[in-house]
């Protein structure tokens, strides 16, 4: 059996509307990727340091979260690659991001950082209390799913030909 080579980690807080986009996307990804044995999908919520193990065990890591890029329209899909990710987490949008920045730093210090790491997210429309995504962000979930699947397929193609 092929080992799990791609880890998809959805993080976020589903109590603050668009802050939960990383969690709301996971069922769509689970359905689309259900036949792929080499993919592990993890619901990280706001777990902070409890995510160190899955991050360190990942060869290729995709993180999905709300990303407040500033100056872009709500619902805009944003991609951060490699070293852009820890730099982004330096700009805190919520408490769980502090914990996740520490996870990335700890994995790097322990020299167990993923070989490839990409973060996909969406500009929030609202971070108000509420368990549903805003209509703006809900309409973009399919597009965000497709962006993640394209990355999965690119990585799978690369390691199948390696």
N, C-alpha and C positions, 0 to 999 in steps of 0.2 A: 504494500500500500504506500502511496506517495505521502511524504510527510507534509504537514501544514506549512506552507511557505509564505502565505500572505495572511496577516492579521488585520482585521478591520475593527477599529475601536470607536464606538459611538460614545461621546461624553456630552454632558449637559444636565441642566436642571429642568425637568418637565413641569415644575410649578410656576415657571416664569415665561410663559408663552414661547416666543421664538428662541429663547435660551435652550430649549429642549430639542432643537432640530436634529442633533446628532443621535438622539434616542428615537425620535419619530421616524427617521429614515431606515433604521435597522430592519423592521419587518419587510419593507420593500426589497432590501438587499438580500435578506434571507430567502425570500421567494425567488428572486432572480438568480441567485447563486447556489440554490439548494443541491444541484448536482455536482458541485465542485468540491472534491474531497480535500483539496489543498488549501482551503480557506477556512479561517476561524473568525467568527463574528462575536464580539464581546460587547455587552451593554455595560459601559463604564460609569454611567450616571455621574456622580460627583465624588467618586471613590478615592481620588488622590493617590497616596502612597500604596494603597492596595493594588494599584495597577502596575506596580514596578515589575512583578513577575511576568505578566503577559507582554509588557514592553520589552523586557530583556530577552524573552524567549522568541521574539519576532525577528525574522530575517527581513521581511518587507512589511512595513507598518503603514496603514492608512488610518488617520485620525479624522473623525467627523465631529464638528462642533459649530456653534454660532461663532462667527468672526466679525468683530466690529472693526471694519477697515477705515471707517470715517470717510466722508466725502463721496460715498457711492450710494446708489439707490437701494432701498430695502429690497431684499430678495436676490440681490446680486450674488452670484456664486464666486467664491474666492478660493484660490489655490496657493498654498505655501509649500515650499520644497526645502528639505534639508535644514540648513542653518537658519533659514527664515523663520522656522517654527519656534525654537526657543526665544528668538528675538521678539516674535509676536507676543509670546506669553509674558514678556516683560511689561506689556501694556495690559493691565488687568481689566477685564470686563466683569468678572464674577469671582467668587471665592474658590470655586472648584479649579479655576485656571491656575491659581497660586499653587495648589496641590499638584497639578499636572506638570507645571514647570519644574517643580522639585523632582518629580518622577523622571523626567527627561535628563535633568542634571545628574541625578544619582546613577542612572543607567550609563551615562557617558563617563562619569568618574570611575565606575566599576568596569569600564571597557566592555560593556555588554549592550551597546547601542545598536539598534537595527541597521542593517546594511543600507537599506533605502527607507526613507520616511517622507510621506506626503500628507499634508493636511488639507482637507476640503471643508468648506463651510459656506455659510450664507449670512449676508448682512441682515441682522434682525430688524424687524419693523417695530417691535415692542418687546420690552423686558418686564412688562407689568405682570402682576399676579394673574395666572390663568393657565389651565392645563392643556389648552389647544394652541396650535400654531395660528398665527394671523392668516387671513385669507391670502395675502401677498406671498407669504413664505410657503403656505400649503400648496399653492399653485406651482411652485418651483421645485417641489420634492422630486418629481419625475426627472427633471433636468439634472438635479444633483445626483440622483441615483445613476443616471447614465454616465455622468462624469466619473463617478467612482468605478463603475463597471468597466469603462474604457481603460482606466489605470490598471485594474486587475488583469484585464486581457493583455495589456502591454507587458506587464511583468511576467505573466504566464508564458507568453510567446518568447520572451527573452530567456527564461530559464529552461524552456523546453528545447530551445535550439543550442543551449550552452553545452 
